[in-house]
Amino acid sequence: MRIGSALTVLLFWASTASAARPVQNLQKDRLSPVYRNRLAQSGALLFNWTLRQGYNLMAVVCKPMQINQLLIEFVQWLFDNKYALGIAVHAILAVQTRWRPLRGHLRAAWDSVSAWKMSRPVKSRIPIPLPLLRALCHLGCIMATIWDTDRSYLWFAVVVALQTGYHALARPKELLSVLVKHIKLPTVWSLSDTFLAVVNVLDPKNKAYMGRIQVRLIRDVATIKWLQWFTDHLHEDMPLWPEGRLTLVRMFHQLLSLLDLDNLGLGLASLRAGRATAMLEEGCDIHKIQFSGGWGSLRNLACYLQEAESAHAMLSLGPSASARVKHLLDSYSFLTLPPSVPLLGRNGSTACIGGLHHSGPGNDHSKHGPDLSDGHDPAEHGRSEDIARLRRHDEIGEKVCQSRVGVGRTLRRRRRAPAPDTRTTPLDDSNHDCRSSSPESDTGTEVGNT
């Protein structure tokens, strides 16, 4: 009787445990749904092509020489018909994933892919120099407080995201996935003697061999103060960038357009490359750069170290762009630090708009955020002229835009003609034509250099 009751209890707990555990296919779920979808679509295109050519794919999968020849012809067909390179890559990967013994035996097919890559126009990540980044952030503050106050929160988020992505050596996807709880900021009770911030990156691109959680350090004081100011009233589950990637790309390119920096080829991937190049120019050890940015090898890091490209970007500035950047850096240097009033008021509205008080260089807030006991910062009395100048729209338009067309007029024209959608995917979800007729976007550059 006791044995029967004990067995009943054991069966009950076993059924409860099995019901609570989520069903997971270890072989299938080891790949992300997006990656599985890419493999499936490319594999389906390969299978349909073999049927049209009269080949039997299932009959040659056990013969490496024949499957290599079949894949070589398929890659050549994709190249001749102007398909995207990613389809050829994922088709070969689909074959290797479906028939695992073929891994390491498809070198001839991969040689065709390598030859395809070498035939494409040269396109490298252009590192963004730090002066240009600061000028863009200053212009973002002006957009938030004067020119585009309806989107002031987003413009401040752009300023914070650009600085965080640069100093944290973050990939674009990593930057977009950062939540407030992933950022650890210094406080008054911190025992550390150094003023540092920590950004936890979850599931990075190289998580298979560099860890599913990677830690990036931010040592820039201004960036840390901006993070303190921006995240002060945000819930821990809120993302640092509240919109999608396309919105960030459009607003970033809008800032570039207003400063006549469109021709430099800068993108979100330029932040990571720019910081890595700056660390190399500062004399930082290359192994320290590799560890700080989470690169798996020095070979991968070498693609980001572009000292000549960084110098070329600065030398490529035209007279108008140089004048605008220089004026923003010289006349609005107080925008390097965040405002001394909170971003969000008690009712959730943007409180700093209309009452802009920026922290001066001598304003050292020891606690999490500025001192708002009387609503003003004592260090602001010497900045009244700069603040008054920042509030005047006409003078901003005359000084920042050294041309006939004012920045405000340019912004209105940009609103009437919204920026085109620059997103590119290796496969078109709307149909299975999958042809690539436009150059690679910033997303394709980041994925293509894996």
N, C-alpha and C positions, 0 to 999 in steps of 0.2 A: 504493500500500500504506500509506504513511504517512498519506495523507489519510483513508483508510478507518478506520484505527486511531484517529486523532484524532477523527473523527466519532463513533466508538463511545464514546470516553471522554466526549465532550460530552453525548451522549444519556444515558449512565449518570448523570452528575452532575445533569442536568436532571430525570431521573426520581426521583433521590434527594431533590432539593430539593422537588419537587412532592409527594412522599409525606410529607416531614417537615412541610410547611406545613399547618396545619389548614384544613379546608374551611369557608368562611365565605361566607354570602350577605350582601353588603353592604347590600342593600335590606331584607332581612328581619331581619337581626341588629342593625340599628341601634336596634331597639326591644327592651326587656327582655322575657323570657318572660312575666312577670306582667302587664305592660301589654298584650302581644299577646293574652293570654287574656281580659283584660277587654274589649278591643275585639271579640274574636271572639264572646263571649257576648252582649254588648249588640247587636252587629250581627245575630246570629242571632235575637234577640228582635224586632228591627225587621223583619227579613225575614219572620218568621212572622206578624207583625201585618199586614204589607202583603198577604200571601196571604189572610188571613181577611177583610180589608177589600175584597178584589178589585182591589187596585192592582198595577201592574207596575213594580217598583222599577227594573228595568234599562231601562225605556222612558223614564223621566223624569230619569235621572241627568245627561243632557246639557242639561236645561232648568232653569236655576237657579230660576225662579219656581215651577215645579211641584214641584221637590224641596224647596224651602223650605216650601211649603204642606203637603206630605206630612209633613215632619219636625215642623211646628207641630202637626198633628193627633196625631202619635205622642207628642210631649211632653205634650200635654194629656191624652191617654189614660193615660199613666204617672202624671200628677199626680192625676187623678180616681180611679185605682185604688190610690193610696197606695204607689207604688213609690218606690225610693230615687232621689234626685236624681242620684247618680253614674251611674245607668244611662242617663239622658237625655244627660248630658254625653258618656259614652263611645260612645253610639250615633251622635251627630253627629260625634265624632272618628273613629269607624270609617268613616263615609261619606267624610270628608275624607281619611283615610289611603288608602282604596281608590281614590278618584277625586281625585287631587291637584289638578286644575284647579278644583275646587269651593272650594278654600281662599280665603277672603275674599269668597265669594258667598253665604254662609249666615247673613247678619246677622239676618234675620227669625227663623230658628230659634234663634239664640243669644239674641235678645231674650226669647223665651219662657223660656229657662233663667234669664236674669237676673231676670225677673218671679217665677219660682219661688223663687229665692234670697231676694228681698225679702219674700216671704210667710212665710218661715220665722221661728221665734222667734229673737230676738237672742241670740247666744252668742259671747262674746269670750274670748280667752285671759286668764285671771286670772293676773297676775304674782305670784309668791311673794315676799314680803318676806324680806330676809336674816335678820332675827331668827327668823322661823318656820322657815327652812331650818336654822339652827343648832340650834334646839330639836329638830327632827326628827332631825338627825344625832346629837345627844346621846342621844336616846331610842334610836336604832339601836344605839349603843354599849352601852347598858344591856341591850337585848334580846340582844345578842351575848354578853355576859359573865355575865348572871344569869338572865333569864327564858326564853330560848330557845337554850340553848347547843348543842342538837343542830344548829342551823342558824347557828352563830356565823360561819362563813365567809361565808355569804350575807348576813347582817346587816352585816358589815363591808364587803362588796361594795356593799351598798345605800348605806352612808354615803359611800364613795368615789365611787360613780356619781352620786349626787345633787350632791355638791360639784363634781365634774368637769363634769357637764352644765350646772351653773349658771355657773361661772366661764369655761368654754370656749364659752359661747353655742351649745351643741350642740342640734340637733334630736333628738327621741327616737330616730329611726332611726340617726342618726349616732352617738349615744351607745352604742347596742347593738352597733354594728359596729366599735368601737375595739378594736384589739389592743394588747398590751403594746409591740410594736415600733413602733407608731405614736406612742408617747409618748416625748419626749426630756426627760430630767430633768437638773438641774444636778448636777455632780460636783465633786470636789476639784480636778480638772485642768481644769475649765471656765475659759475665758479671759474670760467675760462678767462684768462688774462687778455686774450686776443678777441677782436671784434669780428666774428665770423658768423656766417649763415650756412645751413646745410640743406640741400635739396635731395630728397630721396627719389630716385628714378625706378619705377616698377616696370618689370617686363620689358627691358630695352631690346634693341634689335639683336644684339649679340648675347642674349641671356643664356643661350645653350652652353657657352664656354666662359662667360664672364660673370655669371650670377644673375638671378632674377631680380635682385635688388642691388642697385648701385648708388653710391653716395657721391655727390658733387659739392665742393666747397665754393662759397662765394666770399671773397676777401675785400671786395670793393665797398667802401663805406657808404657811398651815395646809393648804390643799388640796395644795400641792406636797409637803409633808411626809407627808401621808396617801398620796399616790401613791408616794412613795419607799418608805414602809413596806409598802404593800400589794403592790407589784410586785417587791419585792426578790428573792424566790425563785421568781418565776413565769417560765415559758418565754416567749420573745418572741412565739410564735404563739398564746399563750393570750389569750382575750378579757378585757377589763376586767370586763365583766359576764358571768358564766359560764352564766346561764340565759336563758330566752326573755323576750320582752317582757311576757307575761301575768304571770309570776312577779314581775317588778319592779313592775308596776302593783299587784298584790295586796299586796305587802309595803309599798309606798309608802302605799297607802290604809289599811293596817293601822296604820301610824304615825299617819296623820291621824285615824283613829278613836280611838286611845288618847288623843289630845290634844283630842278634841272639835272637830276642824277639818273634819269631813265637809261641812259646809254651805257652805264657801268655794268649792267648785268647782275645786279645784286638781288638776292633772295633771302628767304629765311635760313637756308643752309649756309649763307655767308656769315651768320653770327658765330657758329661753331668754328668755322675756318678762320674767321677774323681773330678770335681770342687765342686759338692755337698758334697762329702766326705771330701775334703780339707777344705771347709768352716766349717764343723762340727769339724774337728780336730783343727781348729783355734779358737774354742770357740764361733762360731757364733750361735745366737739363732735359734732354729729349725724353728720357724715361719717365721723368716726373710729369711731363706733358701727356705722355701716353696713359699713365695711371690716373691723372686728373680728369681726362676726358673719357675714360673707359674704352680706349681702343684695344683691340685684341692683339695687334701686332704693330711693329714699326712700319711694316709695309702698308698697312691701312692708314696709319697716321701720316705717311709721306704725302698722300693726296691732299691733305689739309694744310700743309706747311707751304705757303705760297708767298714768300717775301717779295719776289719780283712782281707778282700780281697785285699785291697790296700797294707797292710803290707806283705801279702803273695806274691803279685806280685814282690815286691822289694827283698824279701828273695829267690825267685825262680830264680833269675838271676845267670847264670853260670859264671865261671871265665872269659871266652872270652867276654860275653856280659857286665859284670861289668867293664872290662878294657876298652872297647870301649866307654861305656857311660861316665865313669869317665874322659877319655881323652877328649872327646868332650866338657864336661862341664868345665874342667879346662883350656885346651889350647885354646879353641875357644869361650871363654865367650863373646868376642866382637861381636859375631854373635847374641847376644840377641837383639841388636838394629838393625834397617834396615840400608842399605847403605846410604851414604850421596849424592849419585848421583841418579837422577831419574830413575825409572824403564823403562820408555818409552821415547825415544828421540823425536825430532821434526818430524821425518819421520815415527814414529810409531814403530821403531825397539827397541830392548832391549838395552838400553844405558849403563847399569851398567856392562854388561859382558865384560871382558877384561880390565876394569878399576875399579876394586872393591875397594871402599873406605868406610869402615864401620864407623858408628858413635861411638865414644868412650863414656865412661861413663860420661865424663864431658861436652859433647856436648849437650847443651840445645838449641834447635831451638824454637824460640818463635812464628814463623809463621807456616803456613800450609806447612810443608815440610822443607828440609834443605836449607841452604844458598849456592846458586850455582853461586854467583857473579863472582868468578874467576875459577870455575870448580872444586875446591878442598875445603876441610873443614879444617880450621886452627887447629882443634883438632886432625888431623890425623897424625901429624908429629911424635908423640910418638908411632904410631901403624905400622910403616913401616915394622918391623920385622915380626909381625903377618901376615900382608897382603902378604909379600913375601912368608911366609911359606904356606899360604892358596893357593897361585898360583902354588906351586910346586906339581904336581900330584904324583910323586913317594913318597915324604915324607908323604903326606896324606895317601896313601895306606899303608905305613909301620906303621904309628902311630895309625890310626883309626882301622885298621884291624890287630889285634894281633894274626894272625894265618898264616898258609902257603898259604892259598888261599886269594889273595888280593881282596879288595872290587871291584876294577875295573874289575877283572876277573869274580867275582861273578855277577856283573852287566851285563857283556856280555853274560854270561850263561843264565841269566834271560831273556835277550832279545831274545835269540834263543828259549827258552821255555816259551812262555807267560803264565801268570797266568790264571787259569781256571775261567770261568764265575761263580761267586758265587751267582748270583741273584736267589732268590727263590720267587715264587708267590704262593698264596694259590690255584690258578687254572692255568693249562697250557693252554695258548691261542692257541697253535698249534693243540691240540686235546682235547677231553673231557675225557681222561683217568684219569687225575688229581691225579695220584699217586705220593707220596712223598717218594723218595729213598735216599735223602741226608739230613744231619742234617740242622737245621735251621740256616740261615744266620743272619747277623746283622739286616737286615730289618725285618725278622720274629721275632727277639727278641724284637724289639721296638714295633711292632704292637701287639705281643702276650701278652705284659704286660700292655695293655691299662687299 
